Amino acid sequence: MDIIGFWNNKGGTGKTSLAFQSICQYAHDNPSVRVLVIDVCPQANLSELFLGGLEGNGGKNLLSVQGQTPRCSVGGYFQLRLPRPYDAGDFSSSNFIANPARYNQQIPKNIDLVPGDPLLELQANAMSTLANNQIPGTNTWIKIVSWLKDFLAGIEEDYDVVFIDMNPSFSIYTQVALASCNKLVLPVMADDSSRRAIQNAFSLIFGLKLPSEIYAQHMFSTKIVEGGLVLPKIHLIVKNRITQYMGPASGYAAVLASIDDDLRSVVRSHPQYFTFGDVDDGIVEVRDFQSTGVVAFARGAPFFAMSPGKLTVGDKRIAIDRAQRDERAKEMKIMASML
């Protein structure tokens, strides 16, 4: 079972929008594939999209799901684990899973969802404390970061692929999510901060280019390997929001080219951290979603489910151009095929 995470330690890269559109497209193109989405983010924006978006009462539907007993969310599952953090115990993963198509008919029915939850912020301190406890014979950190692996172990026969959306931070709940993934999708934008974010991601996940060796023993990668787990591999780099007017001599193109150069250098020196051997095989470009993306986000709508023409968002009528809609859907189809 592939477990694919969407993450970048820089906010504003369009990660959640990309995750929503590409996952929906993937499920739409593969109707026999059983897909599980886990939203490991306290903002739960991805969950609201799946449950209807702004126009489809996504927030209200999310509260309704979270209000079930037990709490149907990733926070509800973590809450279950807190009293006995080092013992997986006996629980039913299905108690924390919802089917978004029940709330949002535009979502493919073969997608299930473990919703996000603001409880994650409250739980983070407790989880970090528990992870750093000293108990003879017990690797407490590994026990905590394995919580999602425990969750998925109980349903591995029920799903073919799992997608995980993560918070930009490198908090303990993000590390729990990363520890469960075998592949990663990293969205970037055409700016120097995104370039630095990729370099930071390689440092945080793989321990590359650390400023001092004193950090090495405390790194995520060191503790994962010493604990007998396997690091995820970079599977796809998404150059997001590439402007339609970018020429070959533009400043944007220069930054993107430098990102490619950085990636080629790391792929050559550390091929074990990538699923691809050639950078060109691991990169996809996505243009600005523009007004089509605004409407899709408000309505919780995959591009393939949107009709062109004038649509209402709030108290405004926004025109969706057919060609633009088709282009966005085509890009998501390409990205989905690379997942």
N, C-alpha and C positions, 0 to 999 in steps of 0.2 A: 504494500500500500504506500503510494507516494504521499508525503506530507510536505506541502509547499508553503513556505512563509513569504509574506510580503513585508519588507522592512527596509527602513533607512533611518539612521539616527538624526536626520534633518527633517523638520516638518515642512509642509507646504509643497511637497513634490508631487502631489496628486495621487498619493499611494492608495487611499481609500477608494477614490473614483475609479482608478485603474483596476483595483482588485474587484470591485463590484461588477464593472462592465466585462472584464475578461473572464471572471468566474461564471457569470450568467451566460456569456457566449459559449464557453467551454461546455457547460451543462446542456445548452440548447443544441450544440453540434454533436453531442454524445448522449442522447437521451437514455441509453441503457446503462450509462455509468452512474453509480451512486456517489453523490458528492456531499461532503460535510464541510461546512464553513464554521470556523471558530474565531470569534471576535475577541481578541485579548487586548482590549483597549477600554479604558474607563469612560471615554467619550461616547463609545458605542455608535459612532456615526455609520459604520457599515451595517450594523444591525437595523438602524432606523431606515436605511435605504431598502434593505431586503423586506422590511415590514411595512413599506408603503411610502416612505419619504414624507416631506412636509405636506404635500397635497393629499396623501393617502393615510394620514393619521399615524405615520410611522412611530412618532414619539409616544403617542397614546397606546399603540399596540405593543410597543416595547415594555411600557410600564405594566400592561396587562399580563404579558408573558412573565415578567420578573415577579409579579405578584402571586404566582402560583406557589403551591407547597408540594415539594421543596422548591425553592427559588430557581426558576428555569433560566440559568445564565452561567457564564463561566465563574462569576462571583459566588453564585449559589453552590457550585461544586467546590470551589476553594474553601468556602465556609464550612462545608462538610468535612474537609480534610484538616482544618485547624486543630480540633481537639486531639486528634491522633495523627500528627503530621508525618511520622516515619513508618506508618503501617497503612498500606492501601486499603485494608479491610474489605468489607462487603458492601458494595453500592451498585446501583443501576445507572449507567451512563445515560440511558434513554430519558431519565427524569429531567435532564438538563438540556434536552434537544427539542427544538421547535421546527415546524415545517412552514417556512415563510409564505408558500403559495396559498395557504389558508387565509392569509391576511392581505396578500398582494398577488393578484391573479396574473400579473405580468412575469412573475418569477417562475422559471422551470420547476416542475414538480419533483424532479430528481435531486433538488437541493434541500438539505437540512441545515439547521443553524443552531450553534451554541451562542446565544446573544452575549454582547459585551455588558459591562456593569460598572457603575461608578464605585462600587464596593472595593474594586481593585486597589484604589488609592488608600483606603482604610486598611486593607489587608496587607499591603506591601511591607509596612514596618514589622508586623508580626511575622510574616514569612521570612524577612531578612534575619530577624532575631533567631528564629527557629533554625535557619540554614547555618548560622554561625555557632550554634550550641556545640559544646565539646562532650561527646558521649563515646566512651571507649567501645571500639568495635563497630561503630556506626558512622558512615560518611553522611553527616546530616545535610550538607549542601546538596549532594547528589540525590538524597531522598526528596528534598523539596523541589529541585528543578526537574524531577521525574514525574511530578504530579500529572501533567498532561499525557505523558507516556503511559502512566497507569490508566488514565481515563480512556485512551484510545485502545489499550490492550483488551478491554472488555467488549469492544465493538469492531475489532479489526475485520471480522467476517461480514460486517454489515455495510461497509463502504469501500469504494475502490480508490478514492483520492480524497485527501483532506487539504483544505486551504486555510491558512491562519493569517489574519490581519493583526499587526502588532503596533503598539505605541512607539513613537520615535525615540522615547527614552530607553536607557539600558537598565531599567529597574528590574527587580527580582522577577516580576511577572513576565517581563519581556524575555528574560533569560530562561524561564520555564518554557515559554513558547519556542524559543530558539533551540532548546535542548531536545524538543520533540520532532524538529524538522529534519528532513534529509536534503531538501533543496530550498534555495532562497531566490526571490525576485527582488532586485534592487532598482527602484525608480530614481532617476536623476533628472535635473534640469540643466539648461545651458548657462550655468553660472559657476563662479569659482567656489562658492560655498558648497555646491553639490560635489564638486571635485574633491574638496577637503572632506566632505561627508563620506565619500567612498573610501578615502584613505583611513578615516576614523573607523569606519565599519570593519575594514580589514584588521585594524589594530584591536578593536574590541572583541571581534569573533575569533580571529586566528592568531592574535598576538604579534602581528607583523609591524616592523618599524617602531618599536617601543622607544621612548626617549631615554629609558634606562633599564638595565637588566633587573633592577630591584622590583619592577612590576611583574616580571615574568611568572613568578610562583603564584601570584594572586589572580592571574588572568583567567577568563572564562575558558579559553582553549585548554590551558594547563589542567584546570580542575575537571573539565569534561573528559579529557583523555585519561587522566589518572583515576577517574571514577569508573572507567570502563565503558563510557558512552562514545558516540561517534559524532564528530562535528558535521554540520550541514555543509553543502557545497553551493557555490554561486551558480545558479542555473540560467538566469536571464537578467540582463541589464536593460532597463526601459528608459530610453531618452524621451522624456515626456514634455509636452507643451512646446514642441518644436514649431516656431512660428512659420507660417506659410510664405513669408517674405524674406526668409533667410537666404542670402546669396553665399557663394563659396568664399567670398572675401570678408564676410561679416565677422564682427567680434564674437557672435554666438558660435559660428562655425569654428573659430579658433579655439574656444573653450572646449567644445565638444571633441575636437581633434586631440586636445591635450588629455582629455578623459580617456580617449581610445589609447593614446600612447601609454598612459599610466596602467591601464588594464593589460595591454600587451606585455608590459614589463613584469607585472605580477603573474600573469598566466605562464610566462616563460620560466620564471624563477620558482613558482609554487603551483604547478599544474594540478596537484592533489586537491586543491581547494575549489576546483571548477568542474562542472560536468561537460564543458566544451574545451576543445584544444585550440580552436581558432576564435579570436575575439569576434570576428564577423558572424560567427555562428551563434553567438550568445547575446547579440544586441538587436533590439527592435526599436524603431522610431515611431513616435505617436505625436501627431500635431495637436494644436489647441482644440479643445472640445467646443469652445465658443458658446453661442446661444443654445446649441443642441445639448451641450453638457449641462447648462443651467437648468433647462427643462427636465432633462433626465434625472438630475440630482433632486429637484423639487418633487418629482412624481415617482421616484423610486423605480424608474423605467430603464430596462436594458435598451440599447440603441435599436436592436432588431425588432423590438415591440412598439417602437414609436412611429406614429403616422405623421407624414409631413403636412404642413399647413399651419394655421394659427391655433395655438393651444393656450389655455388659460393657466397662469401661474400667479397665485394670489389674486390681485385685482388688475393684473396686466395681461394683455394678449401678446404672445411672443410667436413670431413666425419661424417655423422650422423648414429650412430649405432641404428639398429632397436630396440634392447632390451632396450637400454637407452631411446629412444624416447617413447617406450611403457610404461616404468616405470614412466616417467615424466607425460605422459598423464593420467595414472592410478591414480597418486597422485592428479592431478588436478581434476579428476572426483570425487574422495573422498571429496576433499575440497569443490568443487562446490555443492555436495549433502548436505553439512553441512551449506551452506549459508542460 
